[in-house]
Amino acid sequence: MIEVRPGNTRGHADHGWLKSQHTFSFADYRDPRYDGFGPLRVINEDRVVPGMGFGTHGHRDMEIISYVVSGTLAHKDSIGTVAELRPGDVQVMSAGTGVMHSEFNGSAEEPVHFLQIWIVPDRRGEAPRYKDANYPVALRTGRLCPIASKDGRDGSLPIHQDAIVYASVLPDGGDLEARLEAGRSAYVQVVRGSLAVNGSTLAAGDGAAIRGERTLQLKAAGETEFLYFDLP
């Protein structure tokens, strides 16, 4: 079963400095139909104006992944990390027992566009940790490139959950086949372009929750960038 979540039905917040689209219930947006999907708790598509951002605030017991689409994201946290992330960069912050952090637009001229993803960990009370890595377009093109996983496979960033997060870029007409093990589900989030998933067409901003499928045929119309979550 493939359940499409049209991008224009997502929750929306406009704070002036921040425009955010919420796939699942978040902050003031609440919809009991969309309170997460398995351990996948948040997909927020955020756009932040130059020089602004999220001030210092805290999290605990959550795997927080940031995927930069355009612009520069500046990160600071209470475990000593200072980083600037640009397109192709991914960061994972495992909040564990508690971490304070800020995320700001690192440019005085250009907006930053990124996806903020939260995954519920499979155990609580771990020590906080941070790691980032760059996944250039060439590495993501024509394949499912793992960017986060429990075992850090193939250069992906480690998370405390039996989930695999992939990033992919397909050229116009490009296609992929993805297979799911019995009992596992998937979620697809299109960043740009258009993607057919077993015949269901997703545009930029659309997502799809997938259950009970063993093989997925993914085909792009126009150059398409998307995230693919393999979930327990």
N, C-alpha and C positions, 0 to 999 in steps of 0.2 A: 504494500500500500504506500502511495506517495501522496502526502498532504502538502499542497503548495501554500505558502504564507506570502501573499503579495506584499511587496515593499510598501505600497501606499496604504496598507492597513495597519502598519506598525504604530506603536506608540510614538509620540513626537514631543520633544521639548525644545523650546526656543528661549534661551536666556540672553539673547543679544550676542554675547561673546561666544556662546556655544549653541550649535544646532545639533540635536541628537535624535536618532531613530532607534527605537527599542524593539527588538524582535520578541523579547519576553518581558514579563512584568518587571518594572524597575522604577525605583524612586516613587514619584507620584502617579506613574502609569501602572494600573492594575487590571489584569484580565485573567480570570481563572482558567481560561482555555489555553493560555500561553504563559505558564509559570515555569518554563524550562522544558528540556527534553532529555530524559535520563540525567546524567551528571552535568550536562550542558545547561548552565543557569542563565547566562547573559551573552547576548550579542548586541552591542551598541555600536552604531555607525556614527562617529563623532566628527564634527568639523569645528575647529577652534580658530578664531580670528587671531591675527598677529599680536604677539606680546601678551596674550592672555592664557588662562588655563585653570586647572584644578589645583587649589591650594593644598597645603599639607593636611592629610587626613589619614585615618587608619583602617586596616583590614586585618582579619585573622581567618585562618582555616579556609582559604580559597586559593585556587590556582588562577592567576590573572595574566592573560596573554594580550599583548598589544601588537597589532599588525599594521604597519605604516603604509598607506597608499600613496600619499603625496605630502610634501612639506617636511618639516623637522619637528620631532617630538623630543622635548627635553625632560629627562627623568632625574629625580633625586629621591633618596630614601634613607631611613634611619639605620640601615646596616652598612652605610658608607658608599653606596653606589651613586655615581654621577655619570650620566650617559646622554648622548644625543643620537636619535634614531632617524633614519631617512628611508625612502622607499626601498623595499626589499629587506629591511631590518625587522626583526621580531624580537620582542622581549618577553620573558616569563618571570613573574614574581610570585614565588610561593610564599603566601603570607604567614602560614603556620601559626605559631604562638602569638604573632602580632607584629605588624610593621607599619610605620608611618611613611607616606610618600607624597610627592607632588608630580603632576604631569602638566607641562606648559608647552605652548607653541614656542619653539626655539628660534623663530624668525620674526623680525620686526616688519617684514614686508609681505610674506606669503602666508595664507592659511595652512593649517595642517589638517589632514584627513586621515583618520585611522579607525580601525575596528578594535573595540575593547571586548574581550571575551573572558567570561568567568566559567571555570569548571570546578565542581565540588570535588574535593580530594577524597581518596578512599581511606584516609586515616587522619586524625586530628592531632594537634600538638607537636608537629614537626618544627624544627628550627627554621626560621625564615631564610630564604635564599633568593638570589637574583642571577639571571644569565641572559645574554642576548647574542644574536648571531645574524649574519647577513645571508640571504638566499637570493642571489641575482636572478634576473629574468631568465637567463639562459638555463639555469638550474631548474627553474619551475616550468619551463616551456615543454609542452607535449607529454607531461608525466604528472603523476601525483607525487609531489615532493614533501616528505615528512618534515614538519617544522616543530612539532611537540609530540612527545610520547613518554610512556612510563619508563621505557628502557633506554631512551636517548638514541634510538636506532638511526643509522644512516646520517648522523650529524644533526639530528633533531634535538631540541631542548627538552630536558627531563621535566616531567610533571608527576605529581602524586595521584595518578588515576590511570586505570587501564583503558585509556582512550588514545587515539592517534589523530592528530590534526595535520592535514595536508594542505598545501597551497599549489595552485596550478594556473598556468596561462596556456590557452589554446588558440592557435591561429584560426582564421575564418575557415569553417569546414572541418577543423581538427576534431578528433574524437579519441575517447579513452574508454576502456572497460574497467570497472571496479567490481570486486567480489567481496561479499560479506560472509563471514562465518555464521553458522547456525546460531541463533539467539542474539546476534548483534544487530544494531540499528545504525542509521547514518543520518547526517544532516548536511545539506548543501546550502551555502550562502554565496550568491553571486555578487561580486564587487563591481564589475563592469562587463558590458557585452550582453550576450544572450546564450543560454545553455539549455539544451533539451536533455532531460533525465528520463530515460525510458519513455520518451515521447511527450512528457510534460514540459512545457516551455517556461523557463524562468528568465526574467529580465533583471537588469541591475537593481539591487536592493531586495529582490525576491529570495526567499528561502524555501526549502522543502524538507519535511520530516519523513523519513523512510523507514518502514518496518516491514518485516516479512519478505523482503526481496533478497535473493542470493546473488544476482548479477545486475549491474547497472551499466547501461550504455549512455555515455556522456558525449554530447556533440555540440560544438560551438557554431553560432551564426555571428560572424564578425569576431574580431579578436576579443577574447573573453578571459577574465580573471575571476577565480572563485576559490573558496575554501571548502574543504570536504572533511567532515568529522566522522570517524569510525568509532562507535560508542558501545559500551557494554549494555 
